Amino acid sequence: GTKMSKSLGNVIKPNDLLQNGVKGEVIRYALMTGHYRAPLDWNAKLLENTQRSMDRLYGVLRRLRGVKAADVAAPEAVMDALLDDLNTPKAMAELFALAKYADTPDGKGKLLAAARILGVLQTDPEAWFASDMEGVDVARIDEIEREVKHDVIAFLTELAEQVGEEARFVHQGMTSSDVLDTCLAVQLSQAADILLEDLDKVLAALKTRAMEHKTTPVMGRSHGIHAEPVTVGLKFARFHAEFQRAKDRLQQARAEIATCAISGAVGTFANIDPFVEEYVAGKMGLTPEPISTQVIPRDRHAMFFATLGVIAGSIENISTEIRHMQRTEVREAQEYFAPGQKGSSAMPHKRNPILTENLTGLARIVRSAVVPAMENIALWHERDISHSSVERMIGPDATVTLDFALSRLAGVVEKLVIYPANMKEHIDKFGGIHDAQRVLLFLTQKGVSREDAYRIVQRNAMRVWKSFGIDPDDPDKPAQLDEQDKEAQNYDNRLMFFLEKDPDIEKLLKPEELTALFEVSSLDYHSARVDVIFKRVFGG
């Protein structure tokens, strides 16, 4: 928190950073994460996060090396950000947004054009990553591994070929899993950090939409059937609370997975001092594993992947909600449909919820990692290798897939189109029948038993259904309407109409009591405590 100044002697010069191995583009990127008018909290964590961000961008370019970039100008959004008082943080955010759609010639061209303006992504992707492996001959390691059939021995042999006699001091008292498990802990911790950033974006989008539609009424449904009104804001708030729990769980799972084991062949420290483990743990941002065998206990990893599976379940939860709301006969919400977008190769009229369908499928992929991770817990004695092949697959697959899914979900929520008029139409569609419980409770407060109150209200609710042509006794045939049923069709609140004419109601309530019950509108009644719920979810 101390301000840099020459008089304090704590000025950091770019040249010093370069001499310490920090890449020039990382320095430039880090400087652009803050607005030039605002103080920049310069610290090691900033550089670490910036390096990670640059690695992700260069990773995109490396993955798309076969895509020829189109010759296009820098997108307007990037230029607008720079023209807006040199808003570099916004420009960098736009750059990352472009990376999501860089898998076409035009998309890659826009990404590179924006990067040129910002002075980043100017290195060949292979060279960018190769600089981190300077002096390591990967081809030679592969050659050795083909002979010895052991990855760590292959690495150590190649290292000895380069280092010479002093290589005998490397790997003293260690076993392969001391290296591999500790590295995996670092990788999963870093993956968790990326996923936590993704969750923050989802939470921000959900909160924005919740506040925007805090009081927008929509029919609540249970079993897919009209229940009682809620608000769109409550739907978003519910998912916000769910993803906040997801974030809390992932933070806990990250803490559990971030352990270091350098304890030797069977975890006894017989050939290595525990100080080494403590020292490495401190340097790597890990904590020493309290007790290991040849490996770190796999219940930690099972919990980590189980947490990813639960997050995936939440992604599918909100995706399913959106997909149902977009059904043609419902159409209360819709994924953003861009100009020029097409929904079907055969049917030009289609506007399909492809993004949330995609998210539903991706959630299945992430969840598929959970059972294998659970089965990895049970290993023979001090360790067998049955877990290794599993983790080499589920580690990158589950984390990368969830990273993509969370980023996509944030965009879906941000751009989701809401149709309040259709929602209101659905609320009004069945003649006030959704207020049945309100009447039931009022009767119980007037001394009527719950059983009798239920019978009376249900009888009149069934008459409402009948007035719409639905026979409660035989839904497959048209209802036979009497004169009262036909008269009810002239009223917006048909439930109230039938209640006023019910002989039991006439005995139990005065006409003015029933009228007074509905002085508070249905929507005001059902949304009266939205503020209480929002305070619980969002605080304040």
Secondary structure as UniProt FT lines:
FT   TURN            6..9
FT   HELIX           14..19
FT   TURN            20..21
FT   HELIX           24..32
FT   TURN            36..37
FT   HELIX           44..63
FT   TURN            64..66
FT   HELIX           76..83
FT   TURN            84..85
FT   HELIX           88..99
FT   TURN            100..101
FT   HELIX           105..118
FT   HELIX           125..130
FT   HELIX           131..133
FT   TURN            134..135
FT   HELIX           138..148
FT   HELIX           151..163
FT   HELIX           165..169
FT   TURN            170..173
FT   HELIX           176..212
FT   TURN            213..215
FT   STRAND          217..222
FT   TURN            223..224
FT   STRAND          225..231
FT   HELIX           232..257
FT   STRAND          259..260
FT   TURN            265..266
FT   HELIX           274..284
FT   STRAND          287..288
FT   HELIX           299..326
FT   TURN            328..330
FT   STRAND          333..334
FT   TURN            339..340
FT   TURN            348..349
FT   HELIX           354..367
FT   TURN            368..369
FT   HELIX           370..375
FT   TURN            381..382
FT   HELIX           386..415
FT   STRAND          417..418
FT   HELIX           420..427
FT   TURN            428..432
FT   HELIX           433..435
FT   HELIX           436..445
FT   TURN            446..447
FT   HELIX           450..467
FT   TURN            468..469
FT   TURN            475..476
FT   HELIX           483..488
FT   TURN            489..490
FT   HELIX           494..500
FT   HELIX           503..508
FT   HELIX           511..517
FT   HELIX           522..526
FT   TURN            527..529
FT   HELIX           530..538
//
